Each structure stands twice: as C-alpha cells, then as structure tokens.
Amino acid sequence: MNANMKRDILRRTVLELLAQEPKHYTELEKKLCGTCYEFATPNTFRRQLKYLIDYCFIERISRGIYKITTKGEKYLDLLQF
C-alpha cells in the first residue's frame, strides 16, 4: 500500500467518524489509532487532522471538539472506494 492510499484511508476514517456526530480530539485519536491499520499512529493522526482543518474539511466548534463541514462531506464522497 502506498503513502497516498494510507493518507486517504486516515482522512476518510476521520471524516466518517465526524459524519456521525461532532467528536472530541482524544476520542477521534483513540478510535483512529485503535483501527487495524499499523500506520495509524498519534503522529499520523495529528498530521491528517491538521490537513483536514487547513483545507476546511472539518472545523473546531469548541475547545477540542470537531465537526465535518459541507465541504468535508463532499470530500468524503470522493474518498469512498
């Protein structure tokens, strides 16, 4: 599996979790790192979360609480494979 696929899997997982309901940072991190993916580490989670925030796919609604945006929902549809 190449780096782009791993990156997309992590982003898709975060967006899917947030599509259900807004979640706290630590809950997102625990659920993502608890997956069967060996490349899902706290460091890779932080990098992908930052990417999703920087490109407005998710937003912080209060301290440590994140939700998916409309743009993020469209991006999630593109990541479905």
VENGI-V782421 format. One record per pair of residues at least 24 apart in sequence whose C-alpha atoms are under 6 Angstrom apart, sorted by the first residue. I is the first residue (numbers start at 0). J is the second residue. If there is no record, write none. Layout:
# VENGI-V782421
i:I j:J
i:I j:J
This chain:
# VENGI-V782421
i:17 j:66
i:17 j:67
i:21 j:65
i:21 j:66
i:22 j:64
i:22 j:65
i:23 j:63
i:23 j:64
i:24 j:63
